[in-house]
Amino acid sequence: SIPVPSDVAEAALSAQFNLKLPDFVKLSGLLLASLFAWYLGYIFAAHVPQESLSTSIAYLQDIGKKPVLKAPLPKRQKCDHWSPCSPGSYAYRVLSGGGKEKLAKICFEDELLISEEKGNVGRGINIAIVNYETGELTSANFFDMWEGDHSEEMVAFIENAPQGSLLFMVTHDDGSARLKSNAKKLVEALGSKEIQNMKFRSSWVFIAAKGFKLPDDIEREKINHSDSKKNRYNGWPAEIQIEGCIPRNLM
């Protein structure tokens, strides 16, 4: 082998050292910067509450997301109306029974006057009497028209309703089998146009006023007869309902 002169070897060693020194300086600076950043993060985490930190992180994560516009939920109206009644009126809804399981309901000013929840609904004709001026329930009862003789009891109940009363009537199951002619005439005198047409298991709803007149433009009565070809339930027609708003200035 050819020997390398000593001055050439020293020059090569010096060149190698000079090339690596800048890299060493850069690496040292990177390590120092990393240690400083870690120390700052530690100090920050130790002095900032966890709740504030989580909120800030969540806020940063939400940046850039597209806003989601949500429509407000519709406000529930009295007696589950789609639209509210005016402040100067009463809200009502009368729902007949459907089959054996779905019992009749009478709602007035968002209060159930007759219902399964109240435990005062029964087979036959259900009647609720309300004081028109105060909006308070006066009395409520049901009259079985399938078993027993309750037609005369219903007549007395209606006749004893004070003047200035609202009367809400609705059937559950059958309301006609033992309903006598004098009871039908009494309800007809209150404005019913369908009571004389009641048949076995007809669904029927009706509202009336005693001592004053209801407006002609409110929904007052509806009937649905049992039909073996059209019945929703086995032997019973579909339930029916009427609803609306009764002005408070009729007296």
Residue, then its C-alpha position, 0 to 999 in steps of 0.5 A: s500500500i502507498p503511505v499517506p503523507s501526514d499533512v494530507a491525513e490531517a487535512a482529511l480529518s479536519a474536513q470530516f469534523n467541520l462537516k459534522l459540527p453544524d449537524f450536531v449544533k442543529l440536533s442540540g437545538l432541536l432537543l433543547a426546543s423539544l424540552f422547552a415545549w414539553y416544560l411549557g405544556y406541563i406548566f400550562a396543564a398544571h395551572v389550567p382547570q381540566e374543564s376549561l382545557s376540555t372546553s377549549i379542545a372541543y371548541l378547536q375541534d368544532i372549528g371548520k365544521k359546518p353549522v347544523l341548523k335545527a328547526p325548533l320543536p313545535k309547541r304543544q297546544k291545549c288538547d293536542h290541537w294543531s294550532p292554538c285557540s285564541p286567548g278568548s276561547y276554550a279548547y276542546r276535543v272529544l274522542s269516541g271509543g274504538g273497539k273494546e280497548k280504546l276508551a273514549k276521551i273528553c278534553f277541555e282546556d287541556e284537562l281530561l274530563i273523562s278518560e281511562e286515566k281518570g278512571n271514569v269512562g265506561r260502556g254506553i254514553n259518557i257525559a261531562i258537564v262544564n260551567y261555561e263561565t268558569g270553565e270548571l267541571t260540574s259533573a261527569n258520568f257514563f250510562d251503560m246502554w247494553e246492560g240495565d236500564h240507565s236511559e232515565e238516569m241519563v235524562a235526569f243527569i242532563e235535565n239537572a245540568p244548570q243553565g249556562s252549562l256546556l255538555f260533552m257527550v261521547t259513546h264507548d262500545d254501544g250507546s243505543a241498545r237501551l236508549k229510550s225515545n224520550a232520551k233521544k228527544l231530549v238530546e235532539a232538543l239540545g241540537s243533535k241531528e244524529i241522535q235519532n240515527m244511532k245504531f248498534r255500536s255507532s261511534w258518536v260525539f256531540i257537544a251542546a250548550k244549555g241556556f245559550k247558543l253555540p256558534d254555527d261554525i264550530e264542530r259539534e257532532k259526528i257519527n260513524h256507523s258499524d259496518s262489517k265491511k268497513n269496520r276498523y275493529n272486529g265488530w266496531p267502527a273506527e273511533i271519531q273525534i271533534e275538536g275546536c274552540i268555543p268563544r268565552n263571550l257567548m253569555 
